[in-house]
Amino acid sequence: MTSIPLSRPPIDDEIKQAVLAAIDSGHYILGPQCRALEAELAAHAGTGHAVLTSSATAGLWLIFRALEVKPGAEILVPAHTAFPTVEAICAAEGTPVFVDVDDWYTLDVKDAASKVTPRTVGMVPVHLYGQPADLPAVQDLAARYGLWVLEDCAQAQGASWGPRRVGTFGRAAAFSFYPSKNLPALGDGGAVLTSDDAIAARCRQLRDHGRLSKDVHAEVGFNLRFNELQAAALRVLLRRLDAMNDRRRALAARYAEGLAGLPLTLPAEREHARHVFHLYVVRTARRQELAAFLRARGIATGIHYPVPTHRQPAVERFHPPALPRTERLVEEILSLPMSANHTEAEIDAVVAAVRDFFAR
Ligand SMILES: Cc1ncc(COP(=O)(O)O)c(C=O)c1O
């Protein structure tokens, strides 16, 4: 029987050699590989600074700290995101204000505008599934109310809006190197990108125990550092990132062609945006049935995410409002296999199975 995973990481001899060389170098934490990767990440995105950290969750928290979020400060966030986006707001003692989705499953800027209060300090657009949020509209709203923007780019490394990469539209941005992400490490990892010198310096300090120098701690930070073995692997993969994203886009186009005409909503790319298909998410009212049918054929699927963040028990104390579009969406979404390392034959097998399901 075929077995098609949801995602397949790109590990090969070049990456293994880079990791072995890092092991032999005698440097393990925030050494030359990390410094080189930081410079390369900033150059790739077209921004001033990259600060490596232990995960995107850590990156988000560092940025909230650097932005001096005060307890109870309200931060607009789409409810339809991975829980860590909201978790980082809570960990920084901010108050998440949950916003509904637009037609592209990203932050609905009109709904966000209706939720601005005198306590609102910023917003966190999430480029979900690899699709940029409506960045010009986000920037307009931020300018109108004097809010900062923190882009959650965990699922969208290498995506762009017009000629600019995501991660360069707000005060700062957080990226993830979780093994299924577009730029995957062999474990957890993340980065803060920013053109703001002060935010970069503060994040650097906070990720290393608030250190001013070896023995002097200017403030209470935490240990959120990154390591040399992962950085060595990521440097190889960063050189391939655009090609890997092209590959994801080609496979998405193959899905779109193969699945056309079925009673299934396919992902659409918004005008001006370059979607990098971290996930290929279709929509059907028969989601559970379709997932079971594919599972019986050895095809893995996922749901990103079945419980929206505003309905998580962990945030009950914020009394989140109903968000009808999000609540309906999460009942119907299904992620099909997608990564730069899937073959055309695998995508064709998924297409054939989905067509068989609807032909029954
Ligand atoms: C949109 C989004 N934000 C943040 C995160 C957190 O990333 P990490 O696992 O690197 O902490 C994720 C991870 O799944 C994510 O998808």
PDBQT file of the ligand as one rigid body, heavy atoms in Angstrom, charges set to zero:
ROOT
HETATM    1  C1  LIG A 401       1.470  30.521  12.747  1.00  0.00    +0.000 C 
HETATM    2  C2  LIG A 401       2.426  29.985  13.762  1.00  0.00    +0.000 A 
HETATM    3  N1  LIG A 401       2.933  30.802  14.695  1.00  0.00    +0.000 NA
HETATM    4  C3  LIG A 401       3.813  30.376  15.622  1.00  0.00    +0.000 A 
HETATM    5  C4  LIG A 401       4.215  29.067  15.661  1.00  0.00    +0.000 A 
HETATM    6  C5  LIG A 401       5.190  28.626  16.704  1.00  0.00    +0.000 C 
HETATM    7  O1  LIG A 401       6.346  28.138  16.097  1.00  0.00    +0.000 OA
HETATM    8  P1  LIG A 401       7.428  27.299  16.933  1.00  0.00    +0.000 P 
HETATM    9  O2  LIG A 401       6.953  25.871  16.914  1.00  0.00    +0.000 OA
HETATM   10  O3  LIG A 401       8.705  27.470  16.172  1.00  0.00    +0.000 OA
HETATM   11  O4  LIG A 401       7.489  27.873  18.289  1.00  0.00    +0.000 OA
HETATM   12  C6  LIG A 401       3.720  28.162  14.722  1.00  0.00    +0.000 A 
HETATM   13  C7  LIG A 401       4.106  26.751  14.778  1.00  0.00    +0.000 C 
HETATM   14  O5  LIG A 401       3.385  25.861  14.469  1.00  0.00    +0.000 OA
HETATM   15  C8  LIG A 401       2.808  28.631  13.738  1.00  0.00    +0.000 A 
HETATM   16  O6  LIG A 401       2.313  27.814  12.816  1.00  0.00    +0.000 OA
ENDROOT
TORSDOF 0
